[in-house]
């Protein structure tokens, strides 16, 4: 191999390394979603032994957990959170499901124990009425304000004969200056 051919191949090596790094980054694998850059949700349970033996019960436990807020993360469900408290709450949900309790009973137990905040979506009640109604009230108020503004906007009164004559003179002078 001559020195000239070595110099020609050298610039290709960094490009090849960058290409290999890019491929290894984009290659699916290693996460639940299949892509390394996507945030994979936490597994519902840490070990397969913690899963409920009945797939229907496990699916139900996951659905209940998806409606419960992680008290550590606050914007994630306990199913998506990797916090220790979320893991403990997932375990508690599975215990209640295994006992045969209904979804409503489990949600009621969690709400009594941790408060309304445990729910990712708050229930509609008198206490949360404004929370639910505020967007609609703001829209109605905005439409009412716009309608009021449009009604109050009156067209300019017509020019009297003296103003019309003055305007005609001004326009005539403008036309003479442009010519």
N, CA, C and O of each residue as an XYZ file, in Angstrom:
716
protein
N       0.851     -1.169      0.000
C       0.000      0.000      0.000
C       0.894      1.227      0.000
O       1.830      1.313      0.796
N       0.623      2.157     -0.865
C       1.452      3.356     -0.956
C       0.940      4.406     -0.003
O      -0.168      4.302      0.522
N       1.761      5.428      0.219
C       1.374      6.518      1.109
C       0.179      7.285      0.578
O      -0.646      7.767      1.353
N       0.080      7.401     -0.745
C      -1.029      8.146     -1.341
C      -2.356      7.426     -1.104
O      -3.364      8.071     -0.815
N      -2.365      6.095     -1.224
C      -3.621      5.374     -1.021
C      -4.037      5.375      0.445
O      -5.232      5.346      0.741
N      -3.071      5.409      1.373
C      -3.381      5.508      2.795
C      -4.048      6.832      3.117
O      -5.000      6.881      3.896
N      -3.554      7.898      2.525
C      -4.140      9.219      2.776
C      -5.561      9.294      2.228
O      -6.405      9.986      2.797
N      -5.831      8.606      1.155
C      -7.176      8.629      0.593
C      -8.155      7.860      1.481
O      -9.325      8.235      1.561
N      -7.711      6.801      2.144
C      -8.588      6.003      2.992
C      -8.781      6.613      4.367
O      -9.809      6.363      4.996
N      -7.870      7.376      4.843
C      -7.930      7.908      6.200
C      -9.197      8.735      6.441
O      -9.830      8.531      7.478
N      -9.613      9.653      5.563
C     -10.830     10.426      5.841
C     -12.090      9.559      5.924
O     -13.069      9.967      6.548
N     -12.087      8.401      5.324
C     -13.267      7.533      5.358
C     -13.444      6.884      6.729
O     -14.570      6.571      7.117
N     -12.367      6.677      7.462
C     -12.450      6.016      8.758
C     -13.314      6.789      9.757
O     -14.186      6.181     10.378
N     -13.118      8.104      9.946
C     -14.009      8.824     10.873
C     -15.475      8.766     10.447
O     -16.371      8.658     11.283
N     -15.704      8.838      9.146
C     -17.091      8.766      8.676
C     -17.694      7.397      8.964
O     -18.867      7.289      9.322
N     -16.888      6.358      8.807
C     -17.358      5.010      9.098
C     -17.662      4.849     10.587
O     -18.659      4.228     10.953
N     -16.811      5.403     11.440
C     -17.049      5.325     12.880
C     -18.323      6.073     13.279
O     -19.096      5.593     14.108
N     -18.538      7.240     12.690
C     -19.759      8.006     12.969
C     -20.981      7.223     12.496
O     -21.999      7.178     13.187
N     -20.881      6.613     11.334
C     -21.991      5.820     10.814
C     -22.295      4.633     11.733
O     -23.460      4.349     12.012
N     -21.260      3.942     12.200
C     -21.469      2.820     13.119
C     -22.090      3.280     14.435
O     -22.968      2.606     14.974
N     -21.639      4.423     14.956
C     -22.216      4.949     16.196
C     -23.690      5.290     15.997
O     -24.518      5.005     16.862
N     -24.016      5.899     14.859
C     -25.399      6.261     14.566
C     -26.275      5.015     14.443
O     -27.388      4.978     14.969
N     -25.777      4.012     13.758
C     -26.550      2.775     13.602
C     -26.772      2.107     14.954
O     -27.872      1.637     15.246
N     -25.720      2.065     15.783
C     -25.881      1.421     17.092
C     -26.851      2.194     17.978
O     -27.542      1.605     18.809
N     -26.903      3.508     17.801
C     -27.845      4.311     18.584
C     -29.273      4.084     18.121
O     -30.190      3.992     18.937
N     -29.459      3.994     16.815
C     -30.807      3.863     16.267
C     -31.310      2.425     16.237
O     -32.505      2.202     16.039
N     -30.441      1.457     16.425
C     -30.839      0.051     16.353
C     -31.839     -0.283     17.449
O     -31.554     -0.047     18.623
N     -33.008     -0.827     17.102
C     -33.990     -1.171     18.131
C     -33.450     -2.244     19.061
O     -32.718     -3.150     18.663
N     -33.847     -2.099     20.321
C     -33.436     -3.111     21.288
C     -33.059     -2.483     22.607
O     -32.595     -1.344     22.661
N     -33.260     -3.227     23.658
C     -32.836     -2.766     24.972
C     -33.915     -2.036     25.754
O     -33.723     -1.767     26.940
N     -35.032     -1.708     25.140
C     -36.111     -1.042     25.866
C     -37.428     -1.689     25.479
O     -37.496     -2.454     24.517
N     -38.469     -1.378     26.233
C     -39.791     -1.951     25.937
C     -40.331     -1.437     24.622
O     -41.020     -2.166     23.908
N     -40.028     -0.182     24.287
C     -40.560      0.378     23.057
C     -39.711      0.012     21.863
O     -40.164      0.134     20.724
N     -38.467     -0.442     22.099
C     -37.621     -0.844     20.997
C     -36.662      0.222     20.542
O     -35.808     -0.065     19.702
N     -36.747      1.422     21.038
C     -35.846      2.478     20.620
C     -35.171      3.085     21.833
O     -35.844      3.436     22.803
N     -33.842      3.216     21.796
C     -33.124      3.669     22.987
C     -33.414      5.101     23.389
O     -33.249      5.448     24.558
N     -33.836      5.937     22.470
C     -34.061      7.338     22.830
C     -35.439      7.578     23.431
O     -35.684      8.646     23.992
N     -36.325      6.627     23.327
C     -37.655      6.820     23.899
C     -37.640      6.364     25.348
O     -37.022      5.359     25.696
N     -38.327      7.119     26.174
C     -38.379      6.780     27.593
C     -39.304      5.592     27.774
O     -40.517      5.703     27.595
N     -38.744      4.495     28.118
C     -39.546      3.294     28.313
C     -40.223      3.356     29.667
O     -39.577      3.681     30.664
N     -41.495      3.055     29.725
C     -42.152      3.053     31.029
C     -41.588      1.950     31.905
O     -41.055      0.956     31.413
N     -41.711      2.139     33.185
C     -41.237      1.130     34.127
C     -42.099     -0.115     33.980
O     -43.282     -0.034     33.651
N     -41.493     -1.255     34.229
C     -42.294     -2.462     34.227
C     -43.284     -2.389     35.376
O     -42.981     -1.831     36.430
N     -44.443     -2.943     35.175
C     -45.480     -2.861     36.206
C     -45.015     -3.496     37.507
O     -45.361     -3.027     38.591
N     -44.251     -4.533     37.401
C     -43.691     -5.178     38.590
C     -42.214     -5.409     38.327
O     -41.792     -5.521     37.176
N     -41.431     -5.479     39.394
C     -39.990     -5.621     39.241
C     -39.568     -7.043     38.888
O     -38.563     -7.236     38.204
N     -40.299     -8.006     39.332
C     -39.949     -9.399     39.063
C     -41.191    -10.137     38.582
O     -42.301     -9.844     39.025
N     -41.006    -11.092     37.677
C     -42.171    -11.855     37.202
C     -42.935    -12.532     38.334
O     -44.136    -12.775     38.213
N     -42.251    -12.837     39.426
C     -42.936    -13.486     40.551
C     -43.954    -12.562     41.211
O     -44.856    -13.029     41.907
N     -43.817    -11.241     40.996
C     -44.766    -10.285     41.575
C     -46.024    -10.145     40.730
O     -47.021     -9.584     41.186
N     -45.982    -10.651     39.501
C     -47.143    -10.548     38.622
C     -48.241    -11.476     39.109
O     -47.983    -12.521     39.707
N     -49.450    -11.074     38.841
C     -50.590    -11.927     39.182
C     -50.619    -13.117     38.223
O     -50.316    -12.956     37.041
N     -50.976    -14.297     38.705
C     -50.953    -15.485     37.838
C     -51.991    -15.417     36.715
O     -51.772    -15.964     35.634
N     -53.096    -14.762     36.965
C     -54.157    -14.643     35.965
C     -53.875    -13.422     35.091
O     -53.836    -12.305     35.607
N     -53.676    -13.602     33.772
C     -53.384    -12.459     32.894
C     -54.489    -11.396     32.907
O     -54.204    -10.206     32.773
N     -55.735    -11.814     33.065
C     -56.837    -10.844     33.116
C     -56.730     -9.982     34.370
O     -56.958     -8.773     34.321
N     -56.382    -10.608     35.494
C     -56.207     -9.834     36.730
C     -55.005     -8.895     36.613
O     -55.065     -7.753     37.069
N     -53.926     -9.363     36.010
C     -52.732     -8.523     35.838
C     -53.063     -7.308     34.964
O     -52.654     -6.185     35.259
N     -53.805     -7.555     33.892
C     -54.197     -6.451     33.010
C     -55.085     -5.459     33.765
O     -54.943     -4.248     33.601
N     -55.980     -5.963     34.575
C     -56.858     -5.102     35.380
C     -56.049     -4.299     36.389
O     -56.313     -3.113     36.587
N     -55.070     -4.926     37.027
C     -54.214     -4.223     37.985
C     -53.431     -3.113     37.288
O     -53.272     -2.024     37.839
N     -52.943     -3.386     36.078
C     -52.221     -2.360     35.315
C     -53.149     -1.204     34.951
O     -52.742     -0.043     35.000
N     -54.392     -1.515     34.586
C     -55.350     -0.461     34.236
C     -55.667      0.411     35.450
O     -55.780      1.631     35.325
N     -55.810     -0.203     36.609
C     -56.060      0.575     37.833
C     -54.841      1.429     38.151
O     -54.971      2.608     38.480
N     -53.659      0.836     38.053
C     -52.424      1.571     38.324
C     -52.216      2.735     37.377
O     -51.617      3.741     37.755
N     -52.700      2.613     36.152
C     -52.569      3.705     35.185
C     -53.437      4.904     35.566
O     -53.204      6.012     35.082
N     -54.435      4.696     36.428
C     -55.314      5.793     36.861
C     -54.858      6.412     38.169
O     -55.447      7.391     38.628
N     -53.800      5.849     38.784
C     -53.314      6.350     40.070
C     -52.020      7.137     39.881
O     -51.125      6.720     39.146
N     -51.939      8.273     40.553
C     -50.780      9.163     40.443
C     -49.648      8.677     41.344
O     -49.875      8.256     42.478
N     -48.439      8.743     40.822
C     -47.271      8.481     41.661
C     -47.090      9.706     42.550
O     -46.962     10.823     42.050
N     -47.078      9.505     43.840
C     -46.989     10.626     44.773
C     -45.592     11.231     44.807
O     -45.409     12.323     45.344
N     -44.614     10.549     44.249
C     -43.252     11.089     44.168
C     -43.101     11.886     42.875
O     -42.674     13.041     42.896
N     -43.451     11.266     41.756
C     -43.281     11.909     40.441
C     -44.376     12.932     40.160
O     -44.111     13.951     39.522
N     -45.557     12.693     40.605
C     -46.738     13.544     40.545
C     -47.353     13.702     39.164
O     -48.546     13.992     39.079
N     -46.612     13.528     38.082
C     -47.225     13.622     36.763
C     -47.184     12.291     36.028
O     -47.437     12.232     34.824
N     -46.870     11.241     36.740
C     -46.826      9.909     36.155
C     -47.757      8.994     36.936
O     -48.028      9.199     38.119
N     -48.228      7.993     36.239
C     -49.024      6.990     36.945
C     -48.066      6.062     37.689
O     -46.863      6.053     37.425
N     -48.605      5.294     38.610
C     -47.743      4.361     39.330
C     -47.238      3.265     38.395
O     -46.210      2.646     38.668
N     -47.945      3.023     37.306
C     -47.493      2.026     36.332
C     -46.287      2.524     35.546
O     -45.446      1.721     35.141
N     -46.186      3.827     35.322
C     -45.092      4.391     34.530
C     -43.902      4.818     35.371
O     -42.816      5.040     34.836
N     -44.085      4.936     36.661
C     -43.037      5.457     37.539
C     -42.092      4.351     38.006
O     -42.492      3.202     38.197
N     -40.836      4.729     38.183
C     -39.854      3.781     38.715
C     -39.534      4.075     40.179
O     -38.619      3.474     40.742
N     -40.271      4.988     40.800
C     -40.034      5.340     42.205
C     -40.402      4.164     43.116
O     -41.276      3.360     42.792
N     -39.727      4.085     44.242
C     -39.982      3.004     45.190
C     -41.412      2.996     45.702
O     -42.021      1.935     45.842
N     -41.955      4.190     45.983
C     -43.335      4.271     46.459
C     -44.304      3.752     45.398
O     -45.279      3.074     45.723
N     -44.037      4.070     44.131
C     -44.901      3.577     43.055
C     -44.852      2.053     42.995
O     -45.875      1.402     42.784
N     -43.671      1.492     43.179
C     -43.537      0.029     43.193
C     -44.383     -0.564     44.325
O     -45.074     -1.566     44.141
N     -44.315      0.073     45.494
C     -45.108     -0.411     46.632
C     -46.602     -0.300     46.351
O     -47.364     -1.207     46.686
N     -47.024      0.801     45.739
C     -48.445      0.984     45.426
C     -48.907     -0.020     44.376
O     -50.028     -0.521     44.453
N     -48.050     -0.320     43.387
C     -48.406     -1.352     42.406
C     -48.637     -2.686     43.113
O     -49.564     -3.423     42.777
N     -47.797     -2.984     44.080
C     -47.934     -4.234     44.842
C     -49.258     -4.250     45.622
O     -49.952     -5.266     45.659
N     -49.597     -3.116     46.243
C     -50.856     -3.015     47.002
C     -52.050     -3.214     46.077
O     -53.001     -3.911     46.431
N     -52.005     -2.602     44.888
C     -53.103     -2.761     43.926
C     -53.256     -4.236     43.572
O     -54.376     -4.743     43.512
N     -52.151     -4.926     43.340
C     -52.221     -6.337     42.978
C     -52.786     -7.186     44.120
O     -53.502     -8.157     43.877
N     -52.469     -6.826     45.342
C     -53.039     -7.546     46.492
C     -54.556     -7.390     46.507
O     -55.282     -8.364     46.705
N     -55.036     -6.161     46.297
C     -56.487     -5.911     46.301
C     -57.171     -6.621     45.133
O     -58.260     -7.173     45.291
N     -56.529     -6.605     43.955
C     -57.111     -7.297     42.800
C     -57.176     -8.796     43.077
O     -58.179     -9.439     42.769
N     -56.123     -9.352     43.652
C     -56.097    -10.792     43.960
C     -57.169    -11.169     44.977
O     -57.674    -12.292     44.955
N     -57.521    -10.248     45.864
C     -58.586    -10.504     46.849
C     -59.965    -10.507     46.204
O     -60.938    -10.951     46.815
N     -60.050    -10.013     44.970
C     -61.326     -9.985     44.275
C     -62.093     -8.686     44.433
O     -63.281     -8.630     44.118
N     -61.432     -7.638     44.917
C     -62.113     -6.347     45.084
C     -62.360     -5.714     43.716
O     -61.607     -5.935     42.767
N     -63.423     -4.929     43.634
C     -63.755     -4.252     42.381
C     -62.840     -3.046     42.181
O     -62.172     -2.594     43.111
N     -62.825     -2.535     40.945
C     -62.026     -1.338     40.648
C     -62.449     -0.179     41.541
O     -61.610      0.547     42.072
N     -63.763     -0.015     41.700
C     -64.278      1.090     42.519
C     -63.833      0.950     43.972
O     -63.481      1.942     44.611
N     -63.847     -0.273     44.495
C     -63.412     -0.482     45.880
C     -61.922     -0.152     46.043
O     -61.518      0.458     47.033
N     -61.126     -0.556     45.073
C     -59.688     -0.279     45.148
C     -59.428      1.218     45.051
O     -58.623      1.759     45.809
N     -60.104      1.890     44.126
C     -59.920      3.342     43.978
C     -60.393      4.064     45.238
O     -59.760      5.024     45.678
N     -61.497      3.609     45.815
C     -61.998      4.224     47.043
C     -60.991      4.035     48.185
O     -60.735      4.970     48.944
N     -60.423      2.835     48.310
C     -59.436      2.562     49.356
C     -58.215      3.468     49.180
O     -57.722      4.052     50.144
N     -57.736      3.577     47.942
C     -56.559      4.423     47.674
C     -56.868      5.890     47.974
O     -56.035      6.598     48.539
N     -58.066      6.346     47.594
C     -58.444      7.742     47.825
C     -58.597      8.019     49.314
O     -58.176      9.072     49.792
N     -59.194      7.089     50.051
C     -59.318      7.278     51.505
C     -57.951      7.301     52.172
O     -57.736      8.044     53.130
N     -57.052      6.512     51.680
C     -55.724      6.398     52.297
C     -54.811      7.567     51.923
O     -54.088      8.081     52.776
N     -54.837      7.998     50.637
C     -53.881      8.995     50.148
C     -54.516     10.309     49.713
O     -53.804     11.245     49.349
N     -55.830     10.392     49.745
C     -56.505     11.625     49.347
C     -56.830     11.650     47.865
O     -56.385     10.798     47.095
N     -57.610     12.636     47.489
C     -58.066     12.770     46.100
C     -56.899     12.955     45.129
O     -57.020     12.637     43.946
N     -55.783     13.462     45.619
C     -54.620     13.736     44.767
C     -54.057     12.468     44.127
O     -53.361     12.552     43.115
N     -54.339     11.311     44.690
C     -53.805     10.054     44.154
C     -54.390      9.756     42.774
O     -53.799      9.013     41.991
N     -55.542     10.335     42.485
C     -56.179     10.109     41.179
C     -55.510     10.994     40.128
O     -55.323     12.190     40.352
N     -55.148     10.410     38.984
C     -54.571     11.214     37.902
C     -55.613     12.162     37.323
O     -55.280     13.281     36.934
N     -56.864     11.730     37.261
C     -57.969     12.575     36.803
C     -58.921     12.760     37.974
O     -59.536     11.795     38.428
N     -59.051     13.988     38.469
C     -59.935     14.189     39.622
C     -61.393     13.910     39.254
O     -61.816     14.112     38.116
N     -62.143     13.443     40.247
C     -63.573     13.192     40.044
C     -64.314     14.510     39.908
O     -63.874     15.542     40.414
N     -65.451     14.460     39.214
C     -66.305     15.636     39.127
C     -67.100     15.728     40.417
O     -67.873     14.827     40.741
N     -66.910     16.816     41.155
C     -67.633     17.032     42.404
C     -67.802     18.535     42.594
O     -67.293     19.329     41.803
N     -68.511     18.915     43.636
C     -68.687     20.334     43.943
C     -67.328     20.994     44.164
O     -67.097     22.120     43.725
N     -66.433     20.282     44.850
C     -65.109     20.845     45.144
C     -64.288     21.065     43.876
O     -63.493     22.002     43.811
N     -64.473     20.210     42.868
C     -63.686     20.357     41.641
C     -64.479     20.994     40.499
O     -64.017     21.020     39.358
N     -65.666     21.504     40.805
C     -66.510     22.085     39.758
C     -65.790     23.196     38.997
O     -65.799     23.211     37.766
N     -65.170     24.120     39.719
C     -64.479     25.217     39.037
C     -63.322     24.714     38.187
O     -63.061     25.254     37.113
N     -62.640     23.701     38.651
C     -61.546     23.126     37.877
C     -62.052     22.616     36.534
O     -61.413     22.822     35.502
N     -63.197     21.952     36.553
C     -63.763     21.420     35.325
C     -64.469     22.499     34.502
O     -64.445     22.447     33.272
N     -65.097     23.472     35.162
C     -65.915     24.459     34.457
C     -65.126     25.677     33.984
O     -65.590     26.388     33.092
N     -63.957     25.937     34.549
C     -63.221     27.158     34.228
C     -62.933     27.326     32.729
O     -63.120     28.432     32.223
N     -62.495     26.313     31.997
C     -62.267     26.523     30.561
C     -63.539     26.938     29.818
O     -63.494     27.823     28.964
N     -64.669     26.308     30.134
C     -65.925     26.667     29.472
C     -66.357     28.073     29.866
O     -66.812     28.841     29.018
N     -66.220     28.419     31.149
C     -66.578     29.767     31.598
C     -65.692     30.823     30.943
O     -66.177     31.893     30.576
N     -64.412     30.538     30.795
C     -63.500     31.484     30.144
C     -63.876     31.666     28.674
O     -63.821     32.781     28.157
N     -64.254     30.588     28.004
C     -64.673     30.678     26.603
C     -65.949     31.503     26.473
O     -66.044     32.358     25.593
N     -66.916     31.259     27.328
C     -68.171     32.021     27.293
C     -67.908     33.494     27.582
O     -68.469     34.361     26.912
N     -67.070     33.789     28.564
C     -66.747     35.180     28.888
C     -66.041     35.857     27.722
O     -66.326     37.015     27.415
N     -65.128     35.155     27.071
C     -64.420     35.719     25.919
C     -65.357     35.999     24.759
O     -65.254     37.045     24.117
N     -66.274     35.074     24.482
C     -67.247     35.292     23.404
C     -68.183     36.451     23.743
O     -68.531     37.245     22.869
N     -68.590     36.548     25.008
C     -69.445     37.664     25.423
C     -68.728     38.998     25.279
O     -69.324     39.978     24.831
N     -67.455     39.042     25.656
C     -66.674     40.270     25.518
C     -66.518     40.655     24.053
O     -66.638     41.829     23.704
N     -66.252     39.676     23.194
C     -66.114     39.957     21.763
C     -67.431     40.470     21.185
O     -67.429     41.410     20.390
N     -68.553     39.865     21.572
C     -69.858     40.311     21.070
C     -70.157     41.730     21.532
O     -70.674     42.540     20.763
N     -69.834     42.033     22.787
C     -70.054     43.385     23.313
C     -69.213     44.399     22.559
O     -69.697     45.476     22.211
N     -67.965     44.065     22.307
C     -67.076     44.987     21.589
C     -67.575     45.225     20.164
O     -67.517     46.346     19.659
N     -68.066     44.162     19.520
C     -68.560     44.318     18.154
C     -69.839     45.155     18.117
O     -70.038     45.935     17.186
N     -70.701     45.000     19.116
C     -71.929     45.798     19.154
C     -71.632     47.266     19.403
O     -72.292     48.142     18.845
N     -70.644     47.533     20.236
C     -70.311     48.918     20.567
C     -69.586     49.627     19.434
O     -69.612     50.855     19.355
N     -68.953     48.885     18.574
C     -68.226     49.499     17.460
C     -69.254     50.008     16.448
O     -69.849     49.228     15.704
N     -69.448     51.298     16.433
C     -70.420     51.918     15.525
C     -69.683     52.507     14.331
O     -68.546     52.962     14.458
N     -70.329     52.498     13.181
C     -69.674     53.115     12.019
C     -69.575     54.632     12.222
O     -70.382     55.237     12.929
N     -68.580     55.215     11.593
C     -68.395     56.667     11.705
C     -69.602     57.375     11.087
O     -70.137     56.919     10.076
N     -70.032     58.484     11.687
C     -71.178     59.208     11.115
C     -70.810     59.761      9.734
O     -69.641     60.033      9.460
N     -71.823     59.925      8.863
C     -71.534     60.445      7.516
C     -71.034     61.897      7.588
O     -71.357     62.641      8.514
N     -70.242     62.267      6.585
C     -69.705     63.631      6.532
C     -70.816     64.612      6.165
O     -71.678     64.320      5.336
N     -70.776     65.775      6.799
C     -71.749     66.809      6.416
C     -71.259     67.453      5.120
O     -70.114     67.234      4.723
N     -72.112     68.252      4.447
C     -71.739     68.829      3.149
C     -70.444     69.658      3.200
O     -69.663     69.642      2.248
N     -70.218     70.376      4.299
C     -69.006     71.195      4.415
C     -67.752     70.301      4.454
O     -66.747     70.620      3.819
N     -67.811     69.181      5.200
C     -66.675     68.262      5.283
C     -66.454     67.551      3.952
O     -65.315     67.278      3.574
N     -67.554     67.249      3.234
C     -67.424     66.592      1.939
C     -66.735     67.514      0.936
O     -65.909     67.070      0.139
N     -67.081     68.803      0.983
C     -66.461     69.771      0.067
C     -64.973     69.905      0.370
O     -64.153     69.965     -0.545
N     -64.625     69.951      1.662
C     -63.208     70.087      2.050
C     -62.423     68.846      1.614
O     -61.295     68.968      1.134
N     -63.006     67.658      1.776
C     -62.358     66.421      1.362
C     -62.152     66.411     -0.151
O     -61.092     66.004     -0.627
N     -63.143     66.851     -0.902
C     -63.019     66.895     -2.360
C     -61.883     67.826     -2.762
O     -61.131     67.518     -3.687
N     -61.749     68.976     -2.069
C     -60.660     69.914     -2.372
C     -59.295     69.277     -2.091
O     -58.363     69.415     -2.883
N     -59.190     68.593     -0.977
C     -57.914     67.956     -0.611
C     -57.544     66.893     -1.643
O     -56.393     66.819     -2.075
N     -58.518     66.071     -2.040
C     -58.246     65.028     -3.021
C     -57.884     65.622     -4.377
O     -57.048     65.075     -5.096
N     -58.515     66.744     -4.725
C     -58.215     67.410     -5.997
C     -56.781     67.932     -5.988
O     -56.064     67.802     -6.980
N     -56.361     68.526     -4.863
C     -54.989     69.031     -4.738
C     -53.982     67.878     -4.805
O     -52.925     68.011     -5.421
N     -54.311     66.757     -4.175
C     -53.427     65.588     -4.207
C     -53.262     65.102     -5.642
O     -52.154     64.765     -6.060
N     -54.344     65.063     -6.388
C     -54.292     64.608     -7.774
C     -53.453     65.534     -8.635
O     -52.757     65.061     -9.532
N     -53.495     66.843     -8.392
C     -52.698     67.802     -9.163
C     -51.212     67.662     -8.842
O     -50.371     67.806     -9.730
N     -50.886     67.386     -7.598
C     -49.477     67.257     -7.213
C     -48.856     65.978     -7.772
O     -47.650     65.946     -8.015
N     -49.625     64.954     -7.975
C     -49.106     63.686     -8.497
C     -48.887     63.752     -9.997
O     -48.029     63.041    -10.521
N     -49.609     64.553    -10.671
C     -49.512     64.612    -12.134
C     -48.263     65.296    -12.596
O     -48.038     65.425    -13.799
